Amino acid sequence: MAITLFSHSSCSLHSAGDHHPERPARLSEINDQLIRSGMEFIIQQRDASPASKEDLYRVHDKQLVDSLFNLAPSSGYVQIDPDTHINRHSINAALHAAGAAINAVDTVMASTNQQAFCAIRPPGHHATRSQAMGFCLFNNIAVAAAYAIEKYGLTRVAIVDFDVHHGNGTEDIFQHDPRVLLCSSYQAQLYPYPKPQQNSDLPQSCIKIALPAGCRSATWQQELHQQLLPALDAFAPELILISAGFDGHAEDEISQLLLTEADFAWLTAEIKTLAAKHCDGRIVSTLEGGYALSALGRSVVAHLKAML
C-alpha cells in the first residue's frame, strides 16, 4: 500500500492577484500540515512533468488551448473572466497540474493497491471543452480520465467530485461518453449555478447531488450514501479519479456547507472500499477547491490518511 504525491514548484508561481482566494499559500499550507502530521515520511513525493498540447486536445478544443498560450502576459495579469486571471507563470503551472494527473494515472496503473494525490493549482473541474472559467484553465481530472482511456484501454473510469461547486466542466466534456461516470455533489444555487435537474433526466453517466446551504455532516453523508456510493458500486470502475475540493468545510467562507475534515475522511474511506472491490485499489485524487488555509491543510491530511 502506497500513496504518491505529485506536485511541481511552478504550481506555486501561478497567481491571480494578491487578494484572490485561489492563492499560492494553499500549497504551502498543505505541505506544512503534512509535515506536522508526520505524513511526509509516509508518502512518496515526486515532481510532475508537464502535459503536452496533445494531452489537452483530448478534452479541450484546440482553439481554447492555443488561445490560452497566446494570452499569457509577459508581466502583470490577464483576465479570462471575472474570477479567472493568469500571470506569466500560469500556463506552465497549468501544464504541470494536468501533467501531474497523467503521472498519477501511470503510477497507479503500474501496480495494484496504489493511490496518488496531486497537490496542484490552478484547479480544473470548471474548465469546459471550450472555455476556461472559475479559477480553472485546463480540466486536470478530465485530462487524466481521457489519458487513462486511451493509454490503458479502460472502458469504465469513475470521477467522484466532492468540491462544493459542481464540476460543470467535467460534465460538459464527458456527458455523452458512457466510459466515464461523473458523480458530483455540490451546494445548490452556488457557482456555476447548475440548473436543477432530476437524475432521471440526466445521462446515465452523470449523477448530480445538490445539497442545501447549511447542510451538515449527517445529511451530507446520508445523501452520498444513498446516491453516490450505489452508483459508483454499480458502475464497477476500473479506475477511480477524485476531484477533491475541500471548500465545503465549515471554516471556508466561500460556501455555506458545514462539513469537517472527518466528513472528507469518511467519503475517502468509502471510495477506498469500492476501489479495493472493483479496481485493485487504484485511486487518483487531484486538488480542486479549499480556501480556508488551515481547514484545507487538515482536510488534505485527513483525506490521505483515509487512503492509507
PyMOL commands that set and color helices and strands:
alter all, ss='L'
color gray80, all
select helices_A, chain A and resi 9-12+25-37+39-41+53-57+62-71+90-109+140-152+168-174+199-201+217-235+261-278+293-307
alter helices_A, ss='H'
color red, helices_A
select strands_A, chain A and resi 2-7+44-47+78-81+84-86+114-118+157-161+180-187+206-211+239-244+283-287
alter strands_A, ss='S'
color yellow, strands_A
deselect
rebuild
show_as cartoon
